[in-house]
Amino acid sequence: MVEETAFAREVVPLAGTLPEPCQRDIDVLRRFVRRTASQAMAPADVVSPADFREVFLTGATGFVGRFVLGDLLRSSEDLLVHCLVRADDPEHGLARLQKAMQAAGTWEPAFASRIRPVPGDITVARFGVNETGFQALCRRVDAVYHFAAELGLSSSYASLLKVNTFSISSVLELCLRERFKHLFFASTMGVFPEYFCVFANEFRDSRINHQAQPDPVHMKRLFPLGMLGYPWSKLVTEQVLLLAQRTGMPLAIFRLPQTSVASTGMTQMNDVFVRLASAVADVQMIPQGFTKQRGSEAVDTLSRVCTAISLNPRRRFTIYHCCDPAPVFHDLEPADLGFYWPVVTYTEFKRVCQGRGERSPLHNHWSILDHLARYWFSDSRAVRDIPVCDHAIREDCPEPISWPGTIAMLTKSGDWIRRQPGWPYRIPQGRLDFDSLVDRAGCLAERAGVPFEQTYPEWLRDGLEHLVQALDAPQARLLESRRGLAIYGLNHFLRNNAALASERQRFPEIVQEAVMRPVFIVGINRSGTTFLHRLMARDPRFRTLRFYEMVFPTLDSDQYAGMAGTPEDPRRARVEDLIDASGAAGTFAGIHPIDKDEPEEDLPLLGMSFSSWLPTVQYHLPDYARWLDAASFRQAYLQHRRTIQHYVWQCRRRGMAPGQWLFKMPFHLMELEALINAYPDALFIQTHRDPAQVMGSWNSLVERIRSATIEPRSSVQTGEEQLAFMSGMLNRGVQFRMAWPEIEDRWVDVDYADLVRDPVSAVRGIYERFDWMLDRDAEDEMNAWLVRQAERRRRETRHSYHLEDYGLDRQKVRAAFSAYLDFMGA
């Protein structure tokens, strides 16, 4: 980490000469700045951002500007925003602004009273506002946000001159007359050829430093004025503004990255990279080197960052590289989402697209693609971190910066696009296809250098086939918006199997690792299993798997010692991305807190075997449930153990003692014989709660989960299905315990009421039964965790449900659970 004192506040001077037209325009505008500044009266004190009362915004109906307008209005209930807008009158202007914000999902009715539409034109002197009106603006506004621009990437410099460059004269006159105003200017990271060329080929080792300027030599080589004028138009304006800053005008230049999507999913259909992805879907071919992970920061996040910096009275820097230098990286390919399209050369891709004529999303865009194809479709580029210094935004943004992840952005963009009746491009549908998934598994095994049959044995493929058939069956009623995530989940498990097989092949000692006396918390869902699991996990005697470890079980072997389990562990950000994409945090709010850093159920471990009861809860899959009911889970649990051996070995790589394993999953009750075969010395903690109290809560949770995955079913149907499933699970657990009396001393039973009334006393009882020592430090950690949980629960909206909503009553529930109730009564 570079020391903060090494970061200068001054902007690095531009080195080298600009093209003659650009230099000529800079000279003209510099003379304007000097003349305007010299004619101004002695300027009054600049208003602190903390005291802004009225500001002026250009580009308010644009893709970025509409979000900036919303963020400014939300920043203070007293702030007025004057918006330059092409309109016949203020009423028409307000209607255009409202429509733009509604499309972005940022409109609030209360905003109308604090928006001051200014009908005008950015290309006309003083915006076309009469002298009286312009003079009033000069007196009233405290800051100017200049976000208006023409974004034609393949446009010439001359064609962009009026909007992007010479319009700055009216902006500067507004900022320099009467009193100096803060100027916040939206520029582009595209002034850097290395960024525009995605750090490929000769730019692979390049880096964009703090307060840096682009290299005009590279710009002239790669940005012909007649084709790629946009970066030049922004660079010329930057140079003029840096001169104006020296007169005393406060300035911030926001260099914005390529952005085409909001975190809500709103997508800019005319963005060249959106067009490119749409063209791939249109011809169902992938040009070699194409990636869906090209950096595209969320526009609403960018807006919040720029607005927060602009309102920070202690901001220190001039140029802000508004980028995410470490985007969440997934080794993601179209096939992971069910798009099994061939990879072809760029030439072949172009030929087929051009055959589509005007119907192709890339029609009229081939000049820029041809010019940059060797970079945009290059396999030689920085594929993970983006080498851009973001020190200025991290220092001057007073709020935490959280960039949405790749999968969340793709998922939400797809959902948003499907809701647009006028979307002009083909919307692809991922395929749930067993044969394609097996081919995919073969590719993954080949890349990992592992034998296919050992990595994906026949029993595992059998489970995959039954699951795919069930998901694709009409009775599953799978929502189209969830198809991509469902396919991604299957591919993710295939990837994990290949990664584990590769790690095991490279480090054969893994299979010798011991897993001694693991503890399994079981019990009907909604009986406190998660609460007990996380409470006991405070004791360092136990080793539990955090959510991110279970979802992504491997790292590069050299990362375990220094990175695994730290805040820099890349798996944590990947899981956050998946949680965001799936909407799981909202789905489980008030019922089951989702936390990447907390222990979770063993669901992903058994999910990798495609022999797991979880899909029958997520979706309505009666055929798959019947197959699971008749299938053997022996191999699935042996794979579970092999996976845990990896985690034991990883602990040793980190210099940690593995500890005693503590697992939790109610569904283990369905397959206890397979579990005890894999873990002959296992210990069990079973929680108990009156099933009549459980079933209302459980059915409510199932309905909430399925509301995001399948077309709705009646609550009564759900109630009947889940009553049979839950009672069958507990009754099967009873059958096991009665058939294995010789290991009954390895079970401890915990009543839910006792657990909730005095959690630590319940834990002490468990420890006494198993002859464990509960030391004072562990007990203190448990009590501290209980305090945090109580505070979290006070902030939550409580989960409400009624058993009768699901066609059930206490008598029907107790009859279904009679075997379990008789066993516990005895």
C-alpha positions in Angstrom: 0.0 0.0 0.0 1.4 3.4 -1.0 1.5 5.9 1.8 -1.2 8.6 1.5 1.5 11.3 1.5 2.7 9.9 -1.8 -0.5 11.0 -3.5 -0.2 14.5 -4.8 -3.1 16.9 -5.1 -1.8 18.5 -8.3 -2.8 17.2 -11.7 0.1 15.8 -13.8 0.7 18.2 -16.8 -0.3 16.9 -20.2 2.9 15.8 -22.0 3.2 16.0 -25.8 1.4 17.9 -28.5 -2.3 17.6 -29.4 -3.7 17.4 -33.0 -3.8 20.9 -34.5 -7.7 21.2 -34.4 -7.7 20.3 -30.7 -4.9 22.7 -29.8 -6.7 25.5 -31.8 -9.9 24.9 -29.9 -8.1 24.9 -26.6 -6.5 28.2 -27.4 -9.9 29.8 -28.4 -11.5 28.6 -25.2 -8.5 29.7 -23.0 -8.8 33.2 -24.4 -12.5 33.1 -23.5 -11.7 32.0 -19.9 -9.1 34.8 -19.5 -11.5 37.4 -20.9 -14.4 36.3 -18.8 -12.3 36.0 -15.6 -10.7 39.4 -16.2 -14.1 41.1 -16.7 -15.7 39.7 -13.6 -16.1 41.8 -10.5 -14.2 40.7 -7.4 -15.8 37.4 -6.8 -17.5 36.8 -3.5 -16.4 33.9 -1.3 -17.1 30.5 -2.8 -20.0 28.7 -1.1 -19.0 25.6 0.8 -20.7 22.4 -0.5 -22.2 22.0 3.0 -24.1 25.2 2.3 -25.3 24.6 -1.3 -28.9 25.8 -1.7 -29.3 26.0 -5.4 -27.3 24.2 -8.1 -27.5 23.9 -11.9 -27.4 20.6 -13.8 -27.0 19.9 -17.5 -27.8 16.5 -19.0 -30.5 15.8 -16.5 -32.5 13.6 -18.9 -29.4 11.6 -19.9 -28.4 8.1 -18.7 -26.2 9.4 -15.9 -27.8 12.8 -15.3 -31.2 11.4 -14.3 -29.5 9.5 -11.4 -27.4 12.6 -10.4 -30.6 14.7 -10.3 -32.2 12.1 -7.9 -29.2 11.9 -5.7 -28.9 15.7 -5.5 -32.5 16.0 -4.5 -32.2 13.3 -1.9 -29.1 14.8 -0.4 -31.0 17.7 1.2 -34.7 18.6 1.5 -33.7 22.3 1.0 -31.7 21.9 -2.2 -33.2 23.4 -5.4 -31.9 22.0 -8.7 -32.1 24.1 -11.9 -32.1 21.7 -14.9 -31.2 22.7 -18.4 -33.7 20.8 -20.6 -34.8 21.0 -24.2 -38.4 21.9 -23.8 -41.1 24.4 -25.0 -41.7 25.7 -21.5 -41.0 24.8 -17.8 -44.1 22.6 -17.6 -42.9 20.6 -20.7 -39.4 20.5 -19.2 -40.6 19.1 -15.9 -42.6 16.4 -17.7 -39.5 15.3 -19.6 -37.5 15.2 -16.4 -40.2 13.2 -14.6 -40.4 10.7 -17.5 -36.6 10.2 -17.5 -36.5 9.7 -13.8 -39.5 7.3 -13.8 -37.8 5.2 -16.4 -34.8 5.0 -14.1 -36.9 4.3 -11.0 -35.6 7.4 -9.3 -38.7 9.7 -9.4 -40.4 10.8 -6.2 -43.5 13.1 -6.3 -42.0 15.4 -3.7 -39.1 16.2 -6.1 -41.4 18.3 -8.4 -41.4 21.3 -6.0 -37.6 21.5 -5.9 -36.9 21.1 -9.6 -36.6 24.3 -11.6 -36.7 23.4 -15.4 -34.7 25.8 -17.5 -35.8 25.4 -21.2 -32.7 25.9 -23.3 -30.0 24.4 -25.5 -26.5 23.5 -24.4 -25.0 24.5 -27.8 -26.4 28.1 -27.7 -24.7 31.0 -26.0 -25.8 31.2 -22.4 -28.0 28.2 -23.1 -30.4 30.3 -25.0 -31.5 31.9 -21.8 -32.1 35.7 -21.9 -29.8 38.1 -20.1 -32.1 38.6 -17.2 -32.6 34.9 -16.6 -28.9 34.1 -17.0 -27.9 36.9 -14.7 -30.4 35.5 -12.1 -28.8 32.1 -12.4 -25.3 33.6 -11.9 -26.5 35.1 -8.7 -28.4 32.2 -7.3 -26.6 29.0 -8.0 -23.7 27.8 -5.9 -22.5 25.0 -8.2 -22.8 23.7 -11.7 -22.9 20.0 -12.6 -22.1 19.6 -16.3 -23.2 16.1 -17.4 -24.5 16.9 -20.8 -22.6 15.2 -23.7 -23.1 13.5 -27.0 -21.8 10.0 -26.6 -21.3 8.8 -30.2 -18.2 6.6 -29.9 -17.8 6.4 -33.7 -18.4 10.1 -34.3 -15.7 12.5 -35.6 -14.3 15.2 -33.4 -15.7 17.9 -35.6 -19.3 16.5 -35.3 -19.0 16.5 -31.4 -17.5 19.9 -31.1 -20.6 22.0 -30.5 -22.1 19.7 -27.8 -19.0 18.3 -26.0 -16.5 21.1 -26.3 -17.7 24.6 -27.1 -20.7 24.3 -24.8 -18.3 24.6 -22.0 -18.1 28.4 -22.7 -21.6 28.9 -21.4 -20.9 26.7 -18.4 -17.8 28.6 -17.5 -19.5 32.0 -17.9 -22.1 30.8 -15.4 -19.3 29.7 -13.0 -17.2 32.8 -13.3 -19.7 35.6 -13.3 -20.9 37.4 -10.2 -19.1 34.8 -7.9 -17.1 31.7 -8.4 -19.2 28.5 -8.4 -18.0 24.9 -8.0 -17.9 23.1 -11.3 -18.3 19.3 -11.5 -17.6 18.0 -14.9 -18.4 14.5 -16.3 -15.5 13.4 -18.4 -14.5 9.8 -19.4 -11.9 7.2 -18.6 -11.9 6.7 -22.4 -9.4 9.6 -22.7 -6.9 6.8 -21.9 -6.2 4.5 -24.8 -5.1 1.8 -22.4 -8.6 1.9 -20.8 -10.4 2.2 -24.2 -8.4 -0.8 -25.4 -9.3 -2.8 -22.2 -5.6 -3.0 -21.3 -4.9 -5.6 -24.0 -1.8 -6.3 -26.1 0.8 -3.6 -25.7 -1.3 -2.1 -22.8 -1.4 -5.3 -20.8 1.2 -4.0 -18.3 -0.1 -0.4 -18.3 -1.5 1.4 -15.3 -3.5 4.6 -15.0 -2.1 6.5 -12.0 -3.5 9.1 -9.6 -4.3 12.5 -11.2 -2.7 11.2 -14.4 -3.1 12.6 -17.9 -3.3 10.5 -21.1 -0.4 10.1 -23.5 -1.2 12.1 -26.7 1.1 9.9 -28.7 -1.0 6.8 -28.0 -4.2 8.8 -28.5 -3.2 10.0 -31.9 -2.2 6.5 -32.9 -5.5 4.9 -31.8 -8.1 7.7 -31.8 -8.4 9.1 -35.4 -10.1 12.5 -35.2 -12.4 11.5 -38.0 -13.7 8.3 -36.3 -13.0 8.4 -32.5 -13.6 12.1 -31.7 -15.3 11.5 -28.3 -12.1 11.1 -26.2 -10.6 14.2 -27.8 -13.7 16.3 -27.2 -13.5 15.4 -23.5 -9.7 15.9 -23.2 -9.9 19.4 -24.8 -12.6 20.4 -22.3 -10.5 19.1 -19.4 -7.5 21.2 -20.4 -9.7 24.3 -20.6 -11.2 23.6 -17.2 -7.8 23.1 -15.6 -6.9 26.6 -16.7 -10.1 28.0 -15.3 -9.3 26.3 -12.0 -6.2 28.4 -11.8 -8.3 31.6 -11.7 -9.8 30.4 -8.4 -12.8 28.4 -9.6 -13.3 25.1 -7.6 -13.2 22.2 -10.0 -13.8 18.4 -9.9 -13.4 16.3 -13.0 -15.2 12.9 -12.8 -13.7 10.5 -15.3 -16.5 8.1 -15.7 -16.0 4.5 -16.9 -17.9 2.6 -19.5 -21.4 2.2 -18.1 -24.5 0.8 -19.6 -26.5 -0.7 -16.7 -27.9 0.4 -13.4 -27.9 -1.8 -10.3 -31.7 -1.9 -10.8 -31.2 -3.5 -14.2 -32.0 -0.5 -16.3 -30.0 -0.9 -19.5 -28.8 1.6 -22.1 -29.8 -0.1 -25.4 -27.6 2.1 -27.6 -24.4 1.4 -25.7 -21.9 -0.3 -28.1 -21.2 -3.1 -25.7 -24.9 -3.8 -25.1 -25.2 -3.9 -28.9 -22.3 -6.3 -29.1 -23.8 -8.7 -26.5 -27.1 -8.4 -28.3 -25.4 -9.2 -31.6 -23.9 -12.3 -30.1 -27.3 -13.5 -29.0 -28.8 -12.5 -32.3 -26.5 -14.8 -34.4 -25.8 -17.3 -31.6 -22.1 -17.1 -32.2 -19.3 -15.9 -29.9 -16.4 -14.0 -31.4 -13.1 -15.4 -30.0 -12.0 -13.2 -27.0 -15.6 -11.9 -26.3 -16.3 -11.7 -22.6 -19.5 -10.7 -20.6 -17.3 -9.5 -17.8 -16.0 -6.3 -19.5 -16.0 -3.6 -16.8 -19.4 -1.7 -16.7 -19.8 0.0 -13.4 -23.4 0.6 -12.3 -24.6 4.0 -13.3 -26.5 4.6 -10.1 -23.4 3.7 -8.0 -21.3 6.2 -10.1 -23.9 8.9 -9.5 -23.8 8.3 -5.8 -20.0 8.5 -5.7 -19.9 11.7 -7.8 -22.7 13.4 -5.8 -21.2 12.4 -2.4 -17.8 13.8 -3.5 -19.3 17.0 -4.8 -21.0 17.6 -1.5 -18.0 16.9 0.6 -16.6 20.2 1.9 -13.2 18.6 2.6 -12.6 17.1 -0.9 -9.0 17.5 -1.9 -8.5 16.3 -5.4 -9.3 17.6 -8.9 -9.5 14.4 -11.0 -11.4 11.4 -9.9 -11.1 8.0 -11.7 -14.6 6.7 -11.0 -13.7 3.0 -11.5 -13.9 -0.3 -9.7 -10.3 -1.4 -9.9 -11.0 -4.8 -8.4 -14.4 -6.0 -9.9 -15.9 -9.2 -8.7 -14.3 -11.8 -11.0 -16.1 -15.0 -12.0 -14.7 -17.3 -14.6 -17.9 -16.7 -16.5 -18.8 -17.8 -20.0 -22.1 -17.8 -22.0 -22.3 -21.5 -21.5 -22.6 -21.0 -17.7 -25.9 -19.4 -18.4 -27.1 -22.0 -20.8 -26.0 -20.4 -24.1 -24.1 -23.2 -25.8 -23.0 -21.2 -28.8 -19.9 -21.9 -31.0 -16.8 -19.7 -30.7 -15.8 -18.3 -34.1 -13.3 -15.9 -35.5 -14.1 -12.2 -35.5 -14.2 -12.3 -39.3 -16.8 -15.0 -39.3 -18.9 -13.3 -36.6 -18.8 -10.1 -38.6 -19.8 -11.9 -41.8 -22.9 -13.5 -40.2 -23.9 -10.2 -38.5 -23.7 -8.3 -41.7 -25.8 -10.9 -43.3 -28.6 -9.7 -41.0 -28.4 -6.2 -42.5 -30.2 -3.5 -40.6 -31.7 -6.0 -38.2 -28.2 -6.6 -36.7 -27.6 -4.6 -33.4 -24.2 -3.8 -34.8 -25.4 -2.2 -38.1 -23.4 1.0 -38.7 -20.9 0.1 -35.9 -18.4 -1.9 -37.9 -15.9 0.9 -38.4 -15.1 1.2 -34.7 -15.3 -2.6 -34.1 -12.8 -3.2 -37.0 -10.5 -0.5 -35.6 -10.5 -1.9 -32.1 -11.2 -5.6 -32.7 -7.6 -6.7 -32.0 -8.0 -5.2 -28.5 -11.6 -5.9 -27.6 -11.4 -9.5 -28.8 -7.9 -10.2 -27.5 -7.0 -13.0 -25.2 -4.0 -10.9 -24.0 -5.5 -8.5 -21.5 -5.8 -7.9 -17.8 -8.8 -10.1 -17.0 -9.2 -9.6 -13.3 -8.1 -6.3 -11.6 -8.3 -3.1 -13.6 -5.1 -1.2 -13.3 -6.6 2.2 -12.4 -5.7 4.1 -9.2 -9.0 5.0 -7.4 -7.2 6.7 -4.5 -9.1 10.0 -5.1 -12.6 8.6 -4.9 -11.7 6.4 -1.9 -10.3 9.4 0.0 -12.9 12.0 -1.0 -16.1 10.0 -1.1 -17.5 10.2 2.5 -19.7 7.2 2.0 -18.6 3.5 1.6 -18.4 2.6 -2.1 -20.0 -0.7 -3.0 -19.8 -1.8 -6.6 -22.4 -4.4 -7.7 -21.0 -7.7 -9.0 -21.0 -9.1 -12.5 -23.7 -11.8 -12.1 -26.0 -9.5 -10.2 -25.7 -6.9 -13.0 -26.3 -9.5 -15.7 -29.3 -11.0 -13.9 -31.0 -7.7 -13.2 -30.3 -6.3 -16.7 -31.8 -9.5 -18.2 -34.9 -9.1 -15.9 -35.3 -5.5 -16.8 -34.9 -6.1 -20.6 -37.6 -8.8 -20.5 -40.0 -6.3 -18.9 -39.5 -3.8 -21.8 -42.2 -4.3 -24.5 -40.2 -2.2 -27.0 -36.7 -3.8 -26.5 -35.4 -3.9 -30.1 -33.0 -6.9 -29.9 -33.5 -10.6 -29.6 -33.7 -11.8 -26.0 -32.0 -15.2 -25.7 -33.3 -18.0 -23.5 -30.8 -20.3 -21.7 -31.2 -24.0 -22.4 -31.7 -26.5 -19.6 -30.2 -29.5 -21.5 -28.5 -32.5 -19.9 -26.4 -33.4 -22.9 -25.0 -29.9 -23.2 -24.2 -29.9 -19.5 -22.3 -33.2 -19.8 -20.4 -31.7 -22.7 -19.7 -28.7 -20.6 -18.4 -31.0 -17.8 -16.1 -32.6 -20.3 -14.6 -29.3 -21.2 -14.2 -28.4 -17.5 -12.5 -31.7 -16.8 -10.2 -31.3 -19.8 -9.2 -27.7 -18.7 -8.5 -28.9 -15.2 -6.5 -31.8 -16.4 -8.6 -34.4 -14.5 -10.3 -37.6 -15.6 -13.9 -37.1 -16.6 -15.2 -40.4 -15.2 -13.6 -39.9 -11.8 -14.7 -36.2 -11.6 -18.3 -36.8 -12.8 -19.0 -40.5 -12.1 -22.2 -42.2 -13.5 -24.1 -41.9 -10.2 -23.5 -38.1 -10.2 -24.5 -37.7 -13.8 -27.7 -39.7 -13.0 -28.6 -37.2 -10.4 -27.9 -34.3 -12.8 -30.1 -35.8 -15.5 -33.0 -36.3 -13.2 -32.7 -32.7 -11.8 -32.5 -31.2 -15.3 -35.5 -33.1 -16.5 -37.5 -32.0 -13.4 -36.5 -28.4 -13.8 -37.4 -28.4 -17.5 -40.7 -30.1 -17.0 -43.9 -28.0 -17.4 -45.1 -28.8 -13.9 -42.0 -27.2 -12.5 -43.4 -23.8 -13.7 -39.9 -22.3 -13.6 -40.0 -18.5 -14.0 -38.2 -17.3 -17.1 -36.3 -14.8 -15.0 -34.8 -17.6 -12.9 -33.8 -19.9 -15.7 -30.4 -18.3 -16.1 -29.6 -18.5 -12.4 -30.8 -22.1 -12.2 -28.5 -23.1 -15.1 -25.7 -21.1 -13.6 -26.2 -23.1 -10.4 -25.8 -26.4 -12.2 -22.7 -25.2 -14.0 -21.3 -23.8 -10.8 -21.5 -27.2 -9.2 -19.8 -28.8 -12.2 -17.0 -26.2 -11.9 -16.6 -26.9 -8.2 -16.3 -30.7 -8.9 -13.5 -30.0 -11.4 -11.7 -27.6 -9.1 -11.8 -30.1 -6.2 -10.6 -33.0 -8.5 -7.8 -30.8 -9.7 -6.7 -29.9 -6.1 -6.9 -33.6 -5.1 -4.8 -34.7 -8.1 -2.1 -32.1 -7.4 -2.1 -32.8 -3.6 -2.9 -36.5 -3.2 -2.3 -36.3 0.6 -5.7 -34.7 0.9 -7.4 -38.2 0.8 -5.4 -39.1 4.0 -6.8 -36.2 6.0 -8.9 -37.4 9.1 -12.3 -36.0 10.0 -12.8 -37.0 13.7 -16.1 -37.1 15.6 -17.9 -34.5 13.5 -21.0 -33.0 15.0 -24.2 -32.7 13.0 -27.1 -30.4 14.2 -30.3 -31.8 12.8 -34.0 -31.2 13.6 -37.0 -30.0 11.8 -36.7 -26.7 10.0 -37.7 -23.6 12.1 -36.7 -25.3 15.3 -33.6 -23.2 16.1 -30.9 -25.2 14.1 -29.4 -22.1 12.6 -29.5 -20.2 15.9 -27.7 -23.1 17.7 -25.2 -23.6 14.9 -24.1 -20.0 14.8 -24.1 -19.8 18.6 -21.8 -22.8 19.0 -19.6 -21.6 16.2 -18.3 -18.9 18.6 -16.3 -21.6 20.3 -12.9 -22.0 18.6 -12.9 -25.7 19.4 -15.2 -26.1 16.4 -14.5 -25.7 12.7 -17.5 -24.4 10.7 -17.7 -23.5 7.1 -18.6 -19.9 6.3 -21.1 -19.4 3.5 -18.5 -18.2 1.1 -16.3 -21.2 1.8 -19.1 -23.6 1.0 -20.1 -21.9 -2.2 -16.5 -21.7 -3.5 -14.6 -24.5 -1.9 -11.2 -23.8 -3.5 -8.6 -21.1 -4.0 -5.4 -21.1 -5.9 -3.1 -23.3 -3.7 -0.7 -20.4 -2.9 -3.6 -18.2 -1.7 -4.6 -20.4 1.3 -1.8 -19.3 3.6 -2.1 -15.5 3.1 -5.6 -14.8 1.8 -8.1 -17.5 2.8 -10.4 -16.3 5.6 -9.2 -12.6 5.4 -11.3 -9.6 4.1 -9.3 -9.9 0.9 -10.5 -13.5 0.2 -12.0 -13.2 -3.3 -14.7 -15.7 -2.5 -16.4 -13.3 -0.1 -17.1 -10.8 -2.9 -18.2 -13.5 -5.3 -20.8 -14.8 -2.8 -22.0 -11.2 -2.1 -22.6 -11.0 -5.9 -24.6 -14.2 -5.9 -26.7 -13.1 -2.9 -27.4 -9.9 -4.7 -28.2 -11.6 -8.0 -30.6 -14.1 -6.4 -32.3 -11.6 -4.1 -31.8 -14.0 -1.3 -31.2 -11.4 1.4 -34.7 -9.9 0.7 -36.3 -13.3 0.3 -35.1 -14.5 3.8 -35.4 -11.1 5.5 -36.9 -11.6 9.0 -36.8 -15.4 8.7 -33.3 -16.6 8.1 -30.5 -14.0 8.0 -28.1 -14.5 5.1 -24.5 -13.6 5.9 -21.5 -14.6 3.9 -19.3 -14.7 7.0 -21.6 -16.9 9.1 -21.8 -20.7 9.1 -24.5 -22.1 6.8 -26.2 -25.4 6.1 -24.4 -28.1 4.2 -26.6 -27.5 1.2 -23.9 -26.6 -1.3 -21.8 -29.6 -0.4 -24.5 -32.0 -1.2 -25.6 -29.9 -4.1 -22.4 -30.7 -5.9 -23.5 -34.4 -6.0 -26.9 -33.4 -7.5 -28.4 -35.5 -4.8 -29.9 -32.9 -2.5 -33.4 -32.2 -1.2 -32.9 -28.4 -1.5 -34.1 -28.1 -5.1 -37.4 -29.7 -4.0 -37.9 -26.7 -1.7 -36.7 -24.1 -4.1 -38.9 -25.4 -6.9 -41.9 -27.7 -7.3 -40.2 -30.9 -8.5 -42.4 -33.9 -7.7 -40.6 -36.2 -10.1 -37.2 -35.3 -8.7 -38.5 -35.8 -5.1 -39.7 -39.2 -6.0 -36.3 -40.1 -7.5 -34.5 -38.9 -4.4 -36.8 -40.8 -2.2 -35.8 -44.1 -3.9 -32.2 -43.2 -4.6 -29.2 -44.1 -2.5 -27.3 -41.2 -0.9 -24.3 -43.3 0.0 -22.0 -41.9 -2.7 -23.3 -38.3 -2.1 -22.2 -38.5 1.5 -18.9 -40.1 0.7 -18.3 -37.1 -1.6 -19.4 -34.8 1.3 -16.6 -36.4 3.3 -14.0 -36.1 0.5 -14.8 -32.4 0.3 -14.4 -31.9 4.0 -11.0 -33.5 3.7 -10.1 -30.6 1.3 -11.1 -28.1 4.0 -9.0 -30.0 6.6 -6.0 -29.8 4.2 -6.7 -26.1 3.5 -6.6 -25.4 7.3 -3.2 -27.0 7.5 -2.0 -24.8 4.6 -3.2 -21.8 6.6 -1.3 -23.0 9.7 -4.5 -23.7 11.5 -5.6 -26.7 13.6 -8.7 -28.2 11.8 -10.7 -28.4 15.0 -13.8 -30.5 15.5 -16.3 -30.1 12.6 -19.7 -28.7 13.3 -22.3 -29.1 10.6 -25.9 -28.3 10.4 -28.8 -29.3 8.0 -32.3 -30.5 8.9 -32.4 -32.6 5.7 -29.6 -34.9 7.1 -32.5 -36.6 8.9 -33.7 -37.9 5.5 -30.4 -39.8 4.9 -28.9 -40.8 8.3 -27.8 -44.2 7.1 -25.7 -42.7 4.3 -24.3 -40.1 6.7 -23.3 -42.7 9.4 -21.6 -44.7 6.6 -19.5 -41.8 5.6 -18.9 -40.6 9.2 -19.0 -43.7 11.5 -18.1 -41.7 14.6 -20.5 -38.8 14.1 -22.3 -37.0 17.0 -25.8 -35.6 16.7 -27.7 -32.7 18.2 -31.4 -32.8 17.4 -33.6 -29.8 18.1 -37.3 -30.2 18.7 -40.3 -28.0 18.4 -44.0 -28.7 18.2 -44.7 -29.4 14.5 -47.9 -27.4 14.7 -45.8 -24.3 15.5 -43.3 -25.2 12.8 -45.5 -25.9 9.8 -47.0 -22.4 9.5 -43.5 -20.8 9.6 -42.0 -23.4 7.3 -44.8 -23.1 4.6 -44.5 -19.3 4.7 -40.7 -19.6 4.1 -41.2 -22.1 1.2 -43.8 -19.8 -0.4 -41.5 -16.9 -0.1 -38.6 -18.8 -1.7 -40.8 -20.1 -4.5 -42.3 -16.7 -5.2 -38.9 -15.8 -6.7 -38.5 -19.0 -8.6 -41.8 -20.5 -10.0 -45.2 -19.5 -11.0 -47.5 -19.4 -8.0 -49.2 -22.5 -6.6 -52.1 -22.4 -4.1 -51.2 -22.2 -0.4 -53.2 -25.3 0.2 -51.2 -27.3 -2.3 -48.0 -26.1 -0.7 -49.3 -27.0 2.7 -50.2 -30.6 1.7 -46.9 -31.1 -0.1 -44.7 -29.7 2.8 -46.7 -31.6 5.5 -45.9 -34.8 3.7 -42.3 -33.8 3.3 -41.6 -32.6 6.8 -43.4 -35.4 8.6 -41.7 -37.9 6.3 -38.3 -36.4 7.2 -38.9 -36.5 11.0 -40.5 -39.9 10.9 -37.5 -41.2 8.9 -35.2 -39.8 11.5 -37.2 -41.7 14.2 -36.9 -44.9 12.2 -33.1 -44.5 12.1 -32.8 -43.8 15.8 -34.9 -46.8 16.7 -32.9 -49.0 14.3 -29.5 -47.8 15.8 -30.0 -47.9 19.6 -26.3 -48.7 20.0 -25.3 -45.1 19.1 -28.1 -43.4 21.0 -25.4 -42.1 23.5 -24.2 -40.0 20.6 -27.4 -38.1 20.4 -28.5 -35.1 22.5 -32.0 -33.6 22.3 -32.6 -29.9 22.7 -36.0 -28.4 23.2 -36.7 -25.2 21.2 -38.3 -23.5 24.2 -35.3 -24.2 26.4 -32.9 -23.0 23.7 -34.8 -19.7 23.3 -35.3 -19.2 27.0 -31.6 -19.6 28.0 -29.4 -20.3 25.0 -26.1 -20.6 26.9 -27.6 -23.0 29.5 -28.8 -25.2 26.6 -25.3 -25.2 25.1 -23.8 -26.1 28.6 -26.2 -29.1 28.6 -24.9 -30.2 25.2 -21.3 -29.9 26.4 -22.0 -31.8 29.5 -23.5 -34.7 27.5 -20.5 -34.9 25.3 -18.0 -34.2 28.0 -16.7 -31.1 26.4 -15.2 -28.1 28.3 -16.9 -24.7 27.8 -14.3 -22.2 28.7 -15.0 -18.6 29.8 -13.7 -17.0 26.6 -16.0 -19.1 24.4 -19.0 -18.4 26.7 -18.2 -14.6 26.6 -18.1 -14.8 22.7 -21.5 -16.6 22.8 -23.0 -13.9 25.0 -21.6 -11.1 22.9 -23.1 -12.8 19.8 -26.5 -13.1 21.5 -26.5 -9.4 22.2 -25.8 -8.6 18.5 -28.5 -11.0 17.5 -31.0 -9.4 19.8 -30.2 -6.0 18.4 -30.6 -7.3 14.8 -34.0 -8.9 15.6 -35.2 -5.6 17.1 -34.5 -3.9 13.8 -36.2 -6.6 11.7 -39.8 -6.9 10.5 -41.0 -10.0 12.2 -42.1 -13.0 10.3 -45.8 -13.5 10.4 -47.8 -16.6 9.3 -50.9 -18.6 10.0 -51.1 -22.4 9.9 -54.7 -22.2 8.6 -53.6 -20.3 5.5 -52.1 -23.6 4.2 -55.2 -25.7 4.7 -53.8 -27.2 7.9 -54.8 -27.4 11.5 -53.2 -28.7 14.7 -55.0 -32.0 14.5 -54.0 -32.7 10.9 -50.3 -31.8 11.7 -50.1 -33.9 14.8 -51.6 -36.9 13.0 -49.0 -36.6 10.2 -46.2 -36.4 12.8 -47.6 -39.1 15.1 -44.6 -41.4 14.8 -42.2 -38.6 15.7 -44.4 -37.3 18.6 -44.8 -40.8 20.0 -41.0 -41.3 19.9 -40.2 -38.0 21.6 -43.0 -38.7 24.2 -41.4 -42.0 25.0 
